[in-house]
Amino acid sequence: MQRMCNDAVPHSGFSSLAKGGGWYHIDGMKIGKRESQRLQKRAQIIAVAREHFFEKGFEGASMSAIAAQLGGSKRTLWSYFPSKEELFAAVVEDTAAGIRGGIDFSAAGDSPLDQLTHLSRTIIERMTAPIAVQMFRLISPMSERNPELVRIFFERGPRRTQKSIADYLRTNFGDLLWTDDYWQAGDDLVALAASNFHFESLWGLTNPPTPKQKDARARLAAILFLRAYGRHPERWAPIDQVDGAKETA
């Protein structure tokens, strides 16, 4: 979640509206006070609805209960979202954007190994964040009863994240990797970095991983990725680093 200054107002829990010079700004765009108030109200609805969906599930949630929690009328709620499906889609998109926005694509580090370790570490952090785990738990039971909503979740969440990772690899590692299938390479990096932690958290099998465990897993994922996809793996991820990384992961 982004940190907001004192004169900012919340926008769906994952962004903000900042006031300046009598105008409000969102993502660099200047908007008027009336529109900012509408966006603020929409953000409030999404934030309340998200917690309601997490608690009740999609089937158990109701627009009436959400309106009651907001302290307003159902008519007001329907003026923003005419159906529960549309409200849920907005919650999905907002949550997915917040999760995706937490992945750091700054290419931090002095070497390809360090850069991929940093990226893998932020992927792990987002995939094991409580809000991500809750979102996947909410979506999982819906695959048969509401396949369209599951498709919306995939397209607006994981799919866009996959694209961001593929674009990052294409831009920063295009000359270092032997493949030009950056989508597949990105999928494999995510699997190496976060799949075990993610599913263990999703199913409640273990306690959340410690920062030290996350660091070690991120390093191992980066090493294995460069061993698998690097044009010159011995230069960037020598084989003798693998065993040491496995011991600490």
N, C-alpha and C positions, 0 to 999 in steps of 0.2 A: 504494500500500500504506500502511495506516495505521501510524503510529509507535506502538510499544508501550512501556509503562513497564517497569521492571525486573522487577516481579512479575507480568507478564502472560505468558500462554502462547499460542502461535499457534493461530489457528482458520482453516484453509484458506488461509492466506496473505493474506487480504484483510480479516480482522477479528481480534478478539482476545478472550480470556477474561481478565478482570482479577480478581485475588483481593482480598478485603477483608473483615475481620471474620470469618474462618473460612468465608466463602461465596465463590462465584464469580459474576461478573456477565457477561452477554452481552446487548448491545443493551438495557441497562437492566433486564433480568430477573435475579432472584437464583436461582441453582441450587446444588445440593449438590455436594460434592467428587466423588462417584462419577459423576454425570452430566457434570461438567466434564471428568473424565478420558476419558469416552467421546467427548465432543465433540472433545477434544484429539486423540484417536486418529483419529477420523474426519477431522479437519483434516489430519493427517499423511498419511493415505491419499490424500486428494484432491490434496495438494501433490505427492506422489511420482507419482501416476497422471497428473497433468497433464503433467509433464515426460516421462513415458514415452510418452504419446499424442503429444506434440509431436515426439518423436524417431522413433517407430515408425509413426505414423499409427494410425487406428482398427483397420484390418485387421491390421496387423503387431503390435499390442499384445496381450499375453496376461495373464490374471490370475495365472498362475504366475510370470511374470517380475516383475510388480508386487509380488507377495507376497515374492519373493526380495529385491527391492530394499528392502522394508520390514524384512526380517530376521525375519519371522514366518511363520506357517503359512497355507496357503490357506484353512483352515477359519476362521481369524480374519478374514481379508479377506472371505470370503463371509458371515460373520455381520453385516457392515456393508453389503455390497453383493452380493446373490445372483447378479448377472450383470455381464458387461462393459458391457452397455448401460446398466444402472442406474448403474454407476460413472461411465461417460462422461457421462450426464445430470447427475450431481452435479458433475462437473468443469465442464461447460458452464455450469450455473447459478451456481456459485461464481465462475468467471472473468467471466461476464457481469455479475454483481453488483459485482465489483471494478472493472471498467471503467466501468460506469454510475455507481458511487459517486464516481468521480473527476471527474465533470462538475459544475461549480460553478453552482448555481442561486440564488446569494445576491443576484442583481440588483445587483451592484456597479457603481458609476458614477453620474455626476450627470445623465446624459441618456439617453434611449432608445438613442441611437447607441452611447454608451459601454457601456451594459448589454448590448446585443446583441454588441458587440465582445468583451466579456469572456466571454460565454457561448460565442461562436464559437471563441474562443481555447482554452477548455477542451475543447470538442468536438474540435478539431484535435489537441490533446495526447493525448486518449484514443484517437482513431481511428488515430493513428500510433504509439502505444505498442507496443513489441515484443511484449508479451503479446497485444494485440489482433490484430496482424498474424499472429502464429503461430496464433491461434485460427481466424481466417478461412482461413488456408492449410490447416489441419487439416480444416475443414468442407467446403471447396469441392469436393474430389474425391468426396464422399459423396452428392451429390444424387441420383444414379441408384441406387446400391447400397443406401443407407440413408436413404430420404426421411423416415422417421419421426424419426430422430435429427437431421436437418437442420431439421425442423419444430420439434423441441424447442429447438434452438439459437435459431431465429428468435423463437419465442414467449417464451423466457426471457431472450433477449439484446436484439437490435435492437428487437423489438416493445415491450418494457417501457421501453426508452430513448426510443422515439418517444412513448409515452404521457407520460413525464416531461417531455419538451420541450413537448408539446402543452399539458399542464397549466400549465407555466410561462408560456407565451405567453398562455393564457386568463386567468391570474391577473394578470399584470403588463402585458399589452399589449392586453387586450380592448377598451379604449376607443380605442386608437391605430390598430388595423388595420381595414381595411374588410371583411375576411372573418371568418366564424365557423368556418371549417374549419381548426381549429388543427393537426390532424394533418397536413394537406397543407402548411400553412405551415411547420410544424416540419421536415417532410421536405425542403422546399426550402431551408431555412436550413442544414441539415446538408450538403446537396449543394453549396451555394455555398461553405461553409466548408471542408469536409474531403474531398470526393470525389476530387479530383485527387491530393492528398497521399496519401490512403488507398490508392488503386489503384497509384500509383507505388511505394509502400512494399510493397504486397502482391506485386507482380510484380518487385520488385527492380530497377526501371528506373533509379532515380537514388539518390544519397545521401540520407539523411534530411534533411528541411527544417531550416533553421537557425531559431533563435528569432526572428530578424528577419523571415524569410520567413513564419513562422507569424503573427507580429503583423500584418504587412501583409495577409495573406490574410484574417485575421479581420476587420480593419477594412473591407476591400473587401466581404466577405460581408455585414456588417451594413449597409453603405450600400446595396448592391443590394437587400437584403431590404426595407429601409424604402422604397426607391424603388418596389418592386413591390407591397408590401402596405400601406404607410402611408396613412392617410386624408389626411394633409397632408405628403407627402414633402418638399416644399421647406422645411418648417419644421425637420424632423429630419435630413434628408440632402440638402442642396442639390446640384443637378446639377453644380456646379463642383467638388465633392469627388470625383466619380467618376473623372475622368481622373487626378487626383493619386494616388488610391488604386491605380489600375491600374498606374501607373508604378512604385510601390514593391512591389506584390504579386508 
